[in-house]
Amino acid sequence: MAATTQTATRCGCERPRDCVDRRSGRYLTAVYWLAVDDTRVATGAVSDRLGVTPATVTEMFDRLAAAALVDYEKHAGVQLTEHGRTVASELAWRQCVVRTFFAAELDLEFGADEGYQFGYVLPAGGVETLRGFVDHPRDDCCIGTDTDDCRYEAHAH
């Protein structure tokens, strides 16, 4: 099958690195998965999810806030801004496409972190090609807050 033409991602970048570095994107994605109904996410929750110290999370929240990707208030946690939500959603979608492709087509299960890493480095056309193999419309989304049980579910728009 021929590769698809590269297209811009939903966050407006050809590759995620054009929007955010890999480490920052990992934190954005963690906040995305942890936020329920767009609620604020505690530093400790991100610390637990990523296996890093709360001080490291606080430092990253300060960086993400300076880049206008999150709204961060000490002791109140963090909330994604509109742009942060767009970037995080793209990264989460890429993670799910990659994990779904490998599970469905190659019977190979791997963790959320590996899915994130693969999804991050692939150009938009590469992710679209994988998505085509698993035949999920682009508007499908990965649901649930547990990325270790990341599955697609179609929803109406």
N, C-alpha and C positions, 0 to 999 in steps of 0.2 A: 504494500500500500504506500502510495506517495505521501510525503509529509505535507501537512497543511501549510498554507501561507501564514506567516506570523502575524498576529493581530494584537492590538493593544489590550491589556488586561482591564478588568473592571475598575482598577484603581488608576488607570490612565498611564501606566508605565509599561514599557515593553517587557521588562524583567523586574521582579520585586526589588532587586538591589537599586533600581532607579528611584524607588520611593523610600526604602528603609534598608539599613544593613541587616544582615542575617540575625545577629544577636537581638537587636531591637524588635525585629519582626517576631521572634520567638516569644518575647514578652507581650507584644500586642496580641498575638494569637492566644496566649494563655488567658489574658483578660477577656478576650472574645468568648472563649469557651466557658469561662467562669461567670460572666455577667448573665444574670437571669432578668429578662424584661428590662434590659438596659440599666440595671442597678449598679451601684458602686461596688468595686471589688477591693477587698482588704489586702494589704501588703502580705500578711501571713498566708493567705490563700494562694497567692502567686508564688510565694516562697516555697510552700509545700508542693505545689504542682510541678515546679521546675527544679526542685532540689537545690536551691540556692539560699543564701542567708537573707533575712529581712533587710539588712543594710544594703545588700547588693540590689535588691528589688527597689528600695527607696532611691538609690542612685540612678537606676534606670528610669524610674518614674519621673525624676527630675529632668532627665534628658528627653524623654518622650513629651513631657509637658512643654519644654523649651521649643520643641519641634511642632507644637500644636497638634499632637496626635492623641493626647489624653488631657483630661482635666484632673489634676492631682491636688488633693488637700491632705496634709498630714493628719493622721488619726481618723480620717474619713474615707481614705482609700482613693481609688482611681476610677474614672469613667472615660470611655472612649469618646473622642470628639467625632464629628461627622466624618472628617477625613480619616481619622484613626480607625473608625469602624469600617470604612470602605477598604482600606489597606488590609486590616485584619481579616475581613471577610474574604478577600481575594486569597490571602495566604492560607486560610482555613479551607477554602474551596480547593485550592491546589493540593493541599495535604490529603484531602478526601479523595480527589480524583486519582492521585498516585496510589494510595492504599487500596482503593477499590479495584483499580486496574490490576495491581499485583495479586490481589486475592482472587479476583474473578478469572483472570486470564492465565495466571501462572501458578495458582494455588499456593501462593507465598504470602504468609501473614507477617507483618512486622509492625513495630510500635509507631506511635504517633510522632516521636522525635525523628525517626528515620523518614517517615512520610513527609514531615515538614522540610527536612533537609533536601530530599529529592525535589519536592515541589518548588522550593525556593530557587534552586539552580536551573530548572528547566525554563526555556523561553516559552512565551505564550503559545506558539505553534506546537511545541512539544506536549504541553498539557492538553491542548485541544485534540491532538492526535490520540493521546491515551484515553481521553474522554470519549472519542469516537469508537474506540474498541469496546468500551463497556456500555456504549449506546445510552448514555444518560444525557438528557437535554441540559444545556448550560444553566438553565434556571433551577436545576435541582440543587439541593443543598444538603450538607451533612448536618444531621440533627443530633441533639443530645449534648450534654456537657462533658461526657466522658470520651475523650478522643481515642481511648483504647477500644471503644465500641463504636467507632465512626462508620456509619452506614448512610447511604443515600435514601432520601424519601422525597418524592415529587410533591409539589404543592402548587395550587392554582394561583395564577397572577391576574 
